[in-house]
Amino acid sequence: MFINDTKDYYENIKDPEGGMDDEITVSHLLRHKNSFTRDGLPFGVLLAKTLKETGLLNEGAKVLEVGPGLGDLAKNFCREAKPDEYVFMDISPKIINFLKTRFGEGKFDFILGDFLQRKIKRKFDLIICNEVLSDFPTIVDFDTKKPGKGMYKDAKRMMKEYGLRGKGIFSFNYGAIKFLELSNRILGKNGVVFISEQKTSRFPERIRMFGHNEYTIRMEWLEKAAKKLKLSVIKNGRLTEFLGIKKKKFVSFFSQPELRNLYIFMKRNGLVPEQRAQTIDEFLAANKDFIRTENPENYKKFLEKNACFLTNVTDKFAYMILKKQVQ
């Protein structure tokens, strides 16, 4: 058994000033108005509208986002939801400093630390954990028959307490379930948790990333734990349906390896190309000054042949909206 932990990567290696070259999240690809989502709205706006329309979020809320990345979700969310307080929490000093520079103070606040270890005494109306659960510790090759201390012992407690089943040797999303336990403690009355992450219907599987590994999340386990914790499952399913993703082919600089050379060429010429989901026509129009080809139609056909539907990506992700039950 061993623990997959991304702490060292985010504390010491990840540099937000470099953008999202190494990790392209769905929310980052869809951070602007686009041709793919419901009404063409950015990820953060759709999240805020959904929570407001279902009566789960009112103006003046106190929000905590765990693992906020570059803050694109927060920017769009706050524009639509208008919370009184929005708190960023991250393990990376570089990311926290980046966010302080980008957002300043006012209604924004910042907590540097590990959510699974740092005690938080405040209460929140909403906790957002978007594409972060896979970064939390996963016990790999977990053997329930072997004795263990610390995290291993706690994992056995979770399996028994929440009725989780696993035979033989398997990987266990310890950090994801711990996240739910700790979130439950700091939710205010009728508080809500939103999570989204790459899912698996079986045992967690490794996702190879630049500089670190992540693990898919078994959402069924989270749902069982949530119910035992008195967190009602209000909505869940594929991220495709949540965002209303249309079945269109998309292009980004890192969706096709062939386009990475174009990306590098543009950066060498003093530009920082936007990592966003675009239709093929949008991509060609936006980058026409840098695409060198004698046959534009053949280049377009090449892109169409190698591009995939955005639904192929978003179908791999699940979301869940949980609400604290009044006791």
C-alpha contacts under 8 A as a table, 3 or more apart, distances in Angstrom:
res1	aa1	res2	aa2	distance
1	M	139	I	6.82
1	M	140	V	5.68
1	M	141	D	4.88
1	M	142	F	5.39
1	M	143	D	7.19
2	F	139	I	5.88
2	F	140	V	5.40
2	F	141	D	6.96
2	F	142	F	7.77
3	I	137	P	6.21
3	I	138	T	5.68
3	I	139	I	4.59
3	I	140	V	5.89
4	N	137	P	5.42
4	N	138	T	5.20
4	N	139	I	6.33
4	N	140	V	6.72
4	N	213	N	7.32
4	N	214	E	7.51
5	D	8	D	7.65
5	D	135	D	6.94
5	D	136	F	6.46
5	D	137	P	4.79
5	D	138	T	6.99
6	T	9	Y	5.42
6	T	10	Y	6.50
6	T	135	D	5.76
6	T	136	F	7.04
6	T	137	P	7.40
6	T	212	H	6.31
6	T	213	N	7.21
6	T	214	E	7.53
7	K	10	Y	5.42
7	K	11	E	5.94
7	K	91	I	7.37
8	D	11	E	5.16
8	D	12	N	5.76
8	D	13	I	7.27
9	Y	12	N	5.60
9	Y	13	I	4.93
9	Y	14	K	6.04
9	Y	211	G	6.68
9	Y	212	H	6.62
10	Y	13	I	5.77
10	Y	14	K	4.97
10	Y	91	I	6.84
10	Y	92	S	5.52
11	E	14	K	6.97
11	E	91	I	6.15
11	E	92	S	4.51
11	E	93	P	6.75
11	E	94	K	7.82
12	N	92	S	7.51
14	K	92	S	7.91
14	K	94	K	7.90
15	D	18	G	5.74
15	D	19	G	7.60
15	D	94	K	6.52
15	D	95	I	7.34
16	P	19	G	5.29
16	P	20	M	7.24
16	P	69	G	7.81
16	P	70	L	6.79
16	P	94	K	6.85
16	P	95	I	5.94
16	P	98	F	6.96
17	E	98	F	7.63
18	G	21	D	6.97
19	G	70	L	7.94
20	M	23	E	5.27
20	M	24	I	5.75
20	M	275	Q	7.50
21	D	24	I	6.71
21	D	275	Q	7.92
22	D	209	M	7.56
22	D	210	F	5.82
23	E	209	M	7.42
23	E	210	F	7.52
24	I	28	H	6.47
24	I	29	L	6.89
24	I	275	Q	7.63
25	T	28	H	5.13
25	T	29	L	6.32
25	T	131	E	7.27
26	V	29	L	5.14
26	V	30	L	6.21
26	V	314	T	7.29
27	S	30	L	5.12
27	S	31	R	5.80
27	S	42	P	7.96
27	S	43	F	5.52
27	S	44	G	7.52
27	S	72	D	7.78
27	S	73	L	6.68
28	H	31	R	5.11
28	H	72	D	6.84
28	H	73	L	7.74
28	H	275	Q	7.57
28	H	276	R	6.85
29	L	32	H	7.91
29	L	275	Q	6.25
29	L	276	R	4.07
29	L	277	A	5.09
30	L	33	K	7.28
30	L	34	N	6.87
30	L	37	T	7.95
30	L	42	P	5.47
30	L	43	F	5.68
30	L	276	R	6.31
30	L	277	A	6.36
31	R	42	P	4.82
31	R	43	F	5.73
31	R	44	G	7.13
31	R	72	D	6.15
31	R	73	L	6.82
31	R	76	N	7.66
31	R	276	R	7.54
32	H	41	L	7.13
32	H	42	P	4.95
32	H	43	F	7.88
32	H	276	R	7.89
33	K	40	G	5.30
33	K	41	L	5.02
33	K	42	P	5.25
34	N	37	T	6.72
34	N	40	G	4.84
34	N	41	L	6.60
34	N	42	P	7.15
34	N	277	A	7.52
34	N	278	Q	7.19
35	S	40	G	5.50
35	S	278	Q	7.16
35	S	279	T	7.19
36	F	40	G	6.14
36	F	244	G	7.77
36	F	245	I	5.31
36	F	246	K	5.15
36	F	247	K	7.69
36	F	248	K	6.98
36	F	310	L	7.86
37	T	40	G	4.80
37	T	41	L	6.06
37	T	42	P	7.43
37	T	243	L	5.57
37	T	244	G	5.21
37	T	245	I	4.64
37	T	246	K	6.41
38	R	41	L	6.25
38	R	46	L	7.92
38	R	243	L	6.02
38	R	244	G	4.64
38	R	245	I	6.50
38	R	246	K	7.84
41	L	45	V	6.35
41	L	46	L	6.32
42	P	45	V	5.44
42	P	46	L	6.37
42	P	76	N	7.01
43	F	46	L	5.29
43	F	47	L	6.30
43	F	73	L	6.57
43	F	76	N	7.61
43	F	243	L	7.19
44	G	47	L	5.12
44	G	48	A	6.31
44	G	72	D	7.50
44	G	73	L	4.46
44	G	74	A	6.53
44	G	75	K	7.42
44	G	76	N	4.79
44	G	77	F	4.45
45	V	48	A	5.17
45	V	49	K	6.08
45	V	73	L	7.93
45	V	76	N	5.23
45	V	77	F	5.02
45	V	79	R	7.48
45	V	80	E	5.84
46	L	49	K	5.11
46	L	50	T	6.01
46	L	77	F	7.96
46	L	243	L	6.81
47	L	50	T	5.30
47	L	51	L	6.33
47	L	77	F	6.95
48	A	51	L	5.30
48	A	52	K	6.14
48	A	57	L	7.93
48	A	77	F	5.46
48	A	78	C	7.94
48	A	80	E	6.15
48	A	81	A	5.51
49	K	52	K	5.09
49	K	53	E	5.90
49	K	80	E	7.01
49	K	81	A	7.33
50	T	53	E	5.21
50	T	54	T	6.16
51	L	54	T	5.37
51	L	55	G	6.32
51	L	56	L	5.00
51	L	57	L	5.39
52	K	55	G	5.17
52	K	56	L	5.82
52	K	57	L	4.94
52	K	58	N	6.40
52	K	81	A	7.52
53	E	56	L	7.60
54	T	57	L	7.91
55	G	58	N	7.29
56	L	192	V	7.02
57	L	61	A	6.97
57	L	81	A	7.96
57	L	125	D	7.74
57	L	126	L	7.77
58	N	61	A	6.07
58	N	81	A	7.56
58	N	83	P	7.92
59	E	81	A	6.17
59	E	82	K	5.67
59	E	83	P	5.45
59	E	84	D	7.29
60	G	82	K	6.64
60	G	83	P	4.50
60	G	84	D	4.29
60	G	85	E	7.40
61	A	82	K	7.93
61	A	83	P	4.67
61	A	84	D	5.52
61	A	85	E	6.65
61	A	124	F	7.74
61	A	125	D	5.82
61	A	126	L	7.42
62	K	83	P	6.15
62	K	84	D	5.96
62	K	85	E	4.75
62	K	86	Y	6.08
62	K	87	V	7.90
62	K	123	K	7.91
62	K	124	F	5.14
62	K	125	D	5.27
62	K	126	L	6.57
63	V	83	P	7.05
63	V	85	E	6.09
63	V	86	Y	4.77
63	V	87	V	6.05
63	V	124	F	5.75
63	V	125	D	6.02
63	V	126	L	4.84
63	V	127	I	5.89
63	V	128	I	7.61
64	L	86	Y	5.95
64	L	87	V	4.68
64	L	88	F	6.06
64	L	89	M	7.23
64	L	124	F	6.63
64	L	126	L	6.34
64	L	127	I	4.81
64	L	128	I	6.23
65	E	68	P	5.84
65	E	86	Y	7.61
65	E	87	V	6.23
65	E	88	F	5.20
65	E	89	M	6.19
65	E	127	I	5.76
65	E	128	I	4.60
65	E	129	C	6.08
66	V	88	F	6.39
66	V	89	M	4.96
66	V	90	D	6.18
66	V	115	F	7.35
66	V	127	I	7.43
66	V	128	I	6.22
66	V	129	C	5.29
66	V	130	N	7.78
66	V	132	V	7.63
67	G	88	F	7.46
67	G	89	M	6.08
67	G	90	D	5.02
67	G	91	I	7.67
67	G	129	C	6.75
67	G	130	N	7.49
67	G	132	V	6.10
68	P	71	G	5.50
68	P	73	L	7.58
68	P	74	A	7.57
68	P	88	F	6.39
68	P	89	M	7.11
68	P	90	D	7.00
68	P	129	C	7.93
68	P	130	N	7.66
69	G	72	D	7.69
69	G	95	I	6.97
70	L	95	I	7.17
70	L	98	F	7.53
70	L	99	L	6.75
71	G	74	A	5.15
71	G	75	K	6.19
71	G	99	L	6.73
72	D	75	K	5.17
72	D	76	N	6.51
73	L	76	N	5.52
73	L	77	F	5.94
74	A	77	F	4.95
74	A	78	C	5.92
75	K	78	C	5.53
75	K	79	R	6.42
76	N	79	R	5.18
76	N	80	E	6.62
77	F	80	E	5.42
77	F	81	A	5.86
77	F	82	K	7.76
78	C	81	A	5.09
78	C	82	K	4.89
78	C	83	P	6.34
79	R	82	K	6.00
83	P	86	Y	6.62
84	D	107	K	6.09
85	E	107	K	4.72
85	E	108	F	6.00
85	E	109	D	7.48
86	Y	107	K	6.09
86	Y	108	F	4.95
86	Y	109	D	6.32
87	V	108	F	5.72
87	V	109	D	4.61
87	V	110	F	5.53
87	V	111	I	7.25
88	F	96	I	7.68
88	F	108	F	7.57
88	F	109	D	6.25
88	F	110	F	4.83
88	F	111	I	6.12
89	M	96	I	7.63
89	M	110	F	5.94
89	M	111	I	4.62
89	M	112	L	5.86
89	M	113	G	6.84
89	M	115	F	7.46
90	D	93	P	7.68
90	D	95	I	7.12
90	D	96	I	6.52
90	D	111	I	6.64
90	D	112	L	5.42
90	D	113	G	5.83
90	D	114	D	6.77
90	D	115	F	7.66
91	I	112	L	5.66
91	I	113	G	4.57
91	I	114	D	5.16
91	I	115	F	7.82
92	S	95	I	5.29
92	S	96	I	6.34
92	S	112	L	6.94
92	S	113	G	7.55
93	P	96	I	5.15
93	P	97	N	6.09
93	P	112	L	6.57
94	K	97	N	5.19
94	K	98	F	6.07
95	I	98	F	4.95
95	I	99	L	6.16
96	I	99	L	5.13
96	I	100	K	6.17
96	I	110	F	6.77
96	I	111	I	7.64
96	I	112	L	6.65
97	N	100	K	5.05
97	N	101	T	6.31
98	F	101	T	5.28
98	F	102	R	6.25
99	L	102	R	4.92
99	L	103	F	5.83
99	L	104	G	7.63
100	K	103	F	5.41
100	K	104	G	5.03
100	K	105	E	7.21
100	K	110	F	7.46
101	T	104	G	5.67
103	F	108	F	6.97
104	G	108	F	6.98
105	E	108	F	5.14
105	E	109	D	6.47
106	G	109	D	7.77
113	G	117	Q	7.81
113	G	118	R	6.30
114	D	117	Q	5.38
114	D	118	R	5.73
115	F	118	R	5.55
115	F	119	K	7.80
115	F	179	F	7.65
116	L	175	G	7.46
116	L	178	K	6.94
116	L	179	F	6.53
116	L	182	L	7.28
120	I	186	I	7.21
121	K	186	I	7.15
122	R	186	I	6.44
123	K	186	I	4.77
123	K	187	L	5.37
123	K	188	G	5.23
124	F	127	I	6.82
124	F	186	I	6.27
124	F	187	L	5.04
124	F	188	G	5.35
124	F	191	G	6.74
125	D	187	L	6.09
125	D	188	G	5.48
125	D	189	K	7.47
125	D	190	N	7.29
125	D	191	G	4.45
125	D	192	V	6.11
126	L	187	L	7.24
126	L	191	G	5.72
126	L	192	V	4.74
126	L	193	V	5.66
126	L	194	F	7.58
127	I	183	S	7.36
127	I	187	L	7.79
127	I	192	V	6.42
127	I	193	V	4.79
127	I	194	F	6.30
128	I	193	V	6.02
128	I	194	F	4.94
128	I	195	I	6.17
129	C	132	V	5.96
129	C	133	L	7.09
129	C	193	V	7.80
129	C	194	F	6.18
129	C	195	I	4.83
129	C	196	S	6.81
130	N	133	L	7.62
130	N	194	F	7.47
130	N	195	I	5.40
130	N	196	S	5.01
130	N	197	E	6.65
131	E	134	S	6.95
131	E	195	I	7.49
131	E	196	S	5.54
131	E	197	E	4.62
131	E	198	Q	7.36
132	V	135	D	5.40
132	V	136	F	7.07
132	V	196	S	7.98
132	V	197	E	6.96
133	L	136	F	5.36
133	L	175	G	7.23
133	L	176	A	5.37
133	L	196	S	7.98
133	L	197	E	6.52
133	L	217	I	7.36
134	S	137	P	7.84
134	S	138	T	8.00
134	S	176	A	7.50
134	S	197	E	6.96
134	S	198	Q	7.50
134	S	214	E	5.20
134	S	215	Y	5.00
134	S	216	T	5.83
134	S	217	I	6.48
135	D	214	E	5.48
135	D	215	Y	7.23
136	F	173	N	7.93
136	F	174	Y	7.76
136	F	175	G	4.72
136	F	176	A	6.27
137	P	173	N	6.97
137	P	174	Y	6.12
137	P	175	G	4.73
137	P	176	A	7.68
138	T	171	S	6.73
138	T	172	F	5.60
138	T	173	N	4.72
138	T	174	Y	5.37
138	T	175	G	6.20
138	T	215	Y	6.97
139	I	142	F	5.82
139	I	152	Y	7.74
139	I	171	S	5.51
139	I	172	F	5.09
139	I	173	N	6.62
139	I	174	Y	6.46
140	V	170	F	6.65
140	V	171	S	4.36
140	V	172	F	6.54
141	D	169	I	5.30
141	D	170	F	4.90
141	D	171	S	5.24
142	F	169	I	5.35
142	F	170	F	5.19
142	F	171	S	5.53
142	F	172	F	6.61
143	D	146	K	5.73
143	D	168	G	6.44
143	D	169	I	4.87
143	D	170	F	6.93
144	T	147	P	7.59
144	T	156	K	6.84
144	T	168	G	7.61
144	T	169	I	7.58
147	P	153	K	7.55
148	G	151	M	7.97
148	G	152	Y	5.21
148	G	153	K	5.37
149	K	152	Y	5.49
149	K	153	K	4.91
149	K	154	D	7.75
150	G	153	K	5.41
150	G	154	D	6.21
151	M	154	D	4.96
151	M	155	A	6.03
151	M	174	Y	7.88
152	Y	155	A	5.09
152	Y	156	K	6.53
153	K	156	K	5.26
153	K	157	R	6.47
154	D	157	R	4.94
154	D	158	M	6.31
155	A	158	M	5.02
155	A	159	M	6.31
155	A	172	F	7.91
155	A	174	Y	6.20
156	K	159	M	5.15
156	K	160	K	6.35
157	R	160	K	5.33
157	R	161	E	5.96
158	M	161	E	5.06
158	M	162	Y	5.82
158	M	163	G	7.96
158	M	164	L	7.62
159	M	162	Y	5.55
159	M	163	G	5.64
159	M	164	L	4.59
159	M	165	R	6.84
160	K	163	G	5.30
160	K	164	L	6.60
161	E	164	L	7.95
162	Y	224	K	6.19
162	Y	225	A	5.18
162	Y	228	K	6.34
163	G	224	K	7.35
164	L	221	W	6.39
164	L	224	K	7.61
166	G	169	I	7.93
166	G	170	F	7.18
167	K	170	F	7.49
170	F	203	F	6.46
170	F	204	P	7.86
171	S	203	F	6.14
171	S	204	P	5.61
171	S	205	E	7.49
172	F	203	F	7.32
172	F	204	P	6.67
173	N	176	A	5.49
173	N	177	I	6.61
173	N	204	P	7.04
173	N	215	Y	7.89
173	N	217	I	6.54
173	N	218	R	7.37
174	Y	177	I	5.52
174	Y	178	K	6.19
175	G	178	K	4.95
175	G	179	F	6.01
176	A	179	F	5.06
176	A	180	L	6.73
176	A	217	I	7.70
176	A	222	L	7.51
177	I	180	L	5.19
177	I	181	E	6.50
177	I	221	W	7.92
177	I	222	L	6.19
177	I	225	A	7.02
178	K	181	E	5.04
178	K	182	L	6.19
179	F	182	L	5.29
179	F	183	S	5.94
180	L	183	S	5.03
180	L	184	N	6.08
180	L	222	L	7.79
180	L	225	A	7.77
180	L	226	A	6.93
181	E	184	N	5.33
181	E	185	R	6.84
181	E	229	L	7.29
182	L	185	R	5.30
182	L	186	I	6.90
183	S	186	I	5.44
183	S	187	L	6.21
183	S	193	V	7.74
184	N	187	L	5.44
184	N	229	L	7.33
184	N	231	L	7.73
184	N	324	K	7.33
187	L	190	N	7.70
187	L	191	G	5.00
187	L	192	V	7.22
187	L	324	K	7.25
188	G	191	G	4.94
188	G	324	K	8.00
189	K	324	K	6.89
189	K	325	Q	7.89
189	K	326	V	6.65
190	N	323	K	6.08
190	N	324	K	4.98
190	N	325	Q	6.24
190	N	326	V	6.37
191	G	323	K	5.71
191	G	324	K	5.28
192	V	321	I	6.96
192	V	322	L	5.50
192	V	323	K	4.44
192	V	324	K	6.30
193	V	320	M	7.96
193	V	321	I	5.72
193	V	322	L	5.03
193	V	323	K	6.45
194	F	319	Y	7.36
194	F	320	M	5.91
194	F	321	I	4.72
194	F	322	L	6.55
195	I	319	Y	5.56
195	I	320	M	5.39
195	I	321	I	6.67
196	S	239	L	7.45
196	S	317	F	6.71
196	S	318	A	5.53
196	S	319	Y	4.11
196	S	320	M	6.45
197	E	216	T	7.48
197	E	217	I	6.87
197	E	317	F	5.26
197	E	318	A	5.68
197	E	319	Y	6.63
198	Q	216	T	5.29
198	Q	217	I	6.19
198	Q	316	K	5.57
198	Q	317	F	4.21
198	Q	318	A	6.24
199	K	216	T	5.27
199	K	217	I	4.76
199	K	218	R	5.86
199	K	219	M	6.38
199	K	316	K	6.15
199	K	317	F	5.48
199	K	318	A	5.78
200	T	203	F	6.77
200	T	204	P	6.30
200	T	205	E	7.61
200	T	216	T	5.91
200	T	217	I	5.74
200	T	218	R	5.09
200	T	219	M	7.14
201	S	218	R	5.95
201	S	219	M	7.45
201	S	220	E	7.47
202	R	218	R	6.65
203	F	218	R	6.48
204	P	215	Y	5.78
204	P	216	T	4.95
204	P	217	I	5.71
204	P	218	R	6.16
205	E	215	Y	5.30
205	E	216	T	5.39
206	R	213	N	6.49
206	R	214	E	5.80
206	R	215	Y	4.56
206	R	216	T	6.61
207	I	213	N	5.68
207	I	214	E	4.95
207	I	215	Y	5.48
207	I	216	T	6.94
208	R	212	H	6.85
208	R	213	N	4.89
208	R	214	E	6.55
209	M	212	H	5.37
209	M	213	N	5.40
209	M	214	E	7.02
210	F	213	N	7.76
218	R	221	W	5.73
218	R	222	L	6.99
219	M	222	L	5.00
219	M	223	E	6.18
219	M	318	A	7.67
220	E	223	E	5.13
220	E	224	K	6.34
221	W	224	K	5.19
221	W	225	A	6.20
222	L	225	A	5.12
222	L	226	A	5.95
223	E	226	A	5.04
223	E	227	K	6.31
223	E	233	V	7.20
224	K	227	K	5.38
224	K	228	K	6.50
225	A	228	K	5.23
225	A	229	L	6.22
226	A	229	L	5.01
226	A	230	K	6.33
226	A	231	L	4.96
226	A	232	S	6.99
226	A	233	V	7.51
226	A	322	L	7.66
227	K	230	K	5.05
227	K	231	L	5.27
227	K	232	S	6.06
227	K	233	V	7.42
228	K	231	L	7.37
230	K	324	K	6.35
230	K	325	Q	5.71
231	L	322	L	5.71
231	L	323	K	5.26
231	L	324	K	4.63
231	L	325	Q	5.85
232	S	322	L	5.38
232	S	323	K	5.10
232	S	324	K	6.34
232	S	325	Q	6.45
233	V	236	N	7.14
233	V	320	M	7.12
233	V	321	I	6.08
233	V	322	L	4.70
233	V	323	K	6.65
234	I	320	M	7.69
234	I	321	I	5.53
234	I	322	L	5.61
234	I	323	K	6.69
235	K	319	Y	7.99
235	K	320	M	5.75
235	K	321	I	5.11
235	K	322	L	7.29
236	N	318	A	7.23
236	N	319	Y	5.42
236	N	320	M	4.23
236	N	321	I	6.24
237	G	241	E	7.31
237	G	242	F	7.52
237	G	318	A	5.50
237	G	319	Y	5.71
237	G	320	M	6.82
238	R	241	E	5.68
238	R	242	F	6.67
238	R	314	T	7.38
238	R	315	D	5.93
238	R	316	K	7.55
238	R	317	F	5.91
238	R	318	A	4.36
238	R	319	Y	6.13
239	L	242	F	4.91
239	L	243	L	6.09
239	L	314	T	5.70
239	L	315	D	6.47
239	L	316	K	7.98
239	L	317	F	5.45
239	L	318	A	5.10
239	L	319	Y	5.70
240	T	243	L	5.55
240	T	244	G	5.82
240	T	245	I	5.14
240	T	311	T	6.30
240	T	314	T	5.16
240	T	315	D	5.67
240	T	317	F	7.74
241	E	244	G	4.83
241	E	245	I	6.54
242	F	245	I	7.96
242	F	319	Y	7.68
245	I	310	L	7.47
245	I	311	T	6.53
245	I	314	T	7.89
246	K	310	L	7.77
246	K	311	T	7.25
247	K	309	F	5.96
247	K	310	L	6.65
247	K	311	T	5.96
248	K	279	T	7.39
248	K	309	F	5.25
248	K	310	L	6.32
248	K	311	T	7.72
249	K	279	T	6.29
249	K	280	I	7.37
249	K	304	E	7.65
249	K	307	A	6.02
249	K	308	C	5.14
249	K	309	F	4.02
249	K	310	L	5.96
250	F	277	A	5.85
250	F	278	Q	5.32
250	F	279	T	4.80
250	F	280	I	6.35
250	F	307	A	6.23
250	F	308	C	6.25
250	F	309	F	5.97
250	F	310	L	5.80
251	V	255	S	6.04
251	V	256	Q	7.45
251	V	277	A	5.83
251	V	278	Q	5.32
251	V	279	T	6.00
251	V	280	I	5.99
251	V	283	F	6.74
251	V	303	L	7.89
251	V	307	A	6.24
251	V	308	C	7.87
252	S	255	S	5.12
252	S	256	Q	7.23
252	S	259	L	7.97
252	S	275	Q	6.14
252	S	276	R	5.86
252	S	277	A	5.44
252	S	278	Q	6.50
252	S	283	F	7.68
253	F	256	Q	6.49
253	F	257	P	7.70
253	F	259	L	5.22
253	F	260	R	5.71
253	F	262	L	7.79
253	F	263	Y	6.27
253	F	275	Q	6.52
254	F	257	P	6.12
254	F	259	L	6.75
254	F	260	R	6.21
254	F	275	Q	7.88
255	S	259	L	7.94
255	S	307	A	7.42
256	Q	259	L	5.69
256	Q	260	R	7.36
256	Q	306	N	7.08
256	Q	307	A	7.01
257	P	260	R	5.49
258	E	261	N	6.50
258	E	262	L	7.91
259	L	262	L	5.22
259	L	263	Y	6.41
260	R	263	Y	4.87
260	R	264	I	6.20
261	N	264	I	5.10
261	N	265	F	6.08
262	L	265	F	5.01
262	L	266	M	6.19
262	L	290	F	7.56
262	L	291	I	7.50
263	Y	266	M	5.25
263	Y	267	K	6.33
263	Y	273	P	6.53
264	I	267	K	5.16
264	I	268	R	6.22
265	F	268	R	5.19
265	F	269	N	6.46
266	M	269	N	5.06
266	M	270	G	6.68
266	M	271	L	5.45
266	M	272	V	6.94
266	M	273	P	6.84
266	M	290	F	7.18
267	K	270	G	5.19
267	K	271	L	4.78
267	K	272	V	5.41
267	K	273	P	7.08
268	R	271	L	7.21
278	Q	281	D	7.90
278	Q	282	E	5.66
278	Q	283	F	5.68
279	T	282	E	5.12
279	T	283	F	6.13
280	I	283	F	5.10
280	I	284	L	6.22
280	I	300	K	7.42
280	I	303	L	7.01
280	I	304	E	7.09
281	D	284	L	5.18
281	D	285	A	6.15
282	E	285	A	5.17
282	E	286	A	6.07
283	F	286	A	5.22
283	F	287	N	6.19
284	L	287	N	5.37
284	L	288	K	5.50
284	L	291	I	7.96
284	L	300	K	7.96
285	A	288	K	5.36
287	N	290	F	5.56
287	N	291	I	6.37
288	K	291	I	5.32
289	D	292	R	7.98
293	T	296	P	6.07
293	T	299	Y	7.18
295	N	298	N	5.49
295	N	299	Y	6.43
296	P	299	Y	5.02
296	P	300	K	6.17
297	E	300	K	5.05
297	E	301	K	6.26
298	N	301	K	5.00
298	N	302	F	6.14
299	Y	302	F	4.94
299	Y	303	L	6.33
300	K	303	L	5.12
300	K	304	E	6.22
301	K	304	E	5.00
301	K	305	K	6.06
302	F	305	K	5.20
302	F	306	N	6.36
303	L	306	N	5.33
303	L	307	A	5.76
304	E	307	A	5.27
308	C	312	N	6.91
309	F	312	N	5.42
309	F	313	V	7.51
310	L	313	V	5.37
310	L	314	T	6.41
311	T	314	T	4.94
311	T	315	D	5.54
312	N	315	D	5.62
312	N	316	K	7.15
313	V	316	K	5.72
313	V	317	F	7.53
314	T	317	F	5.36
315	D	318	A	7.52
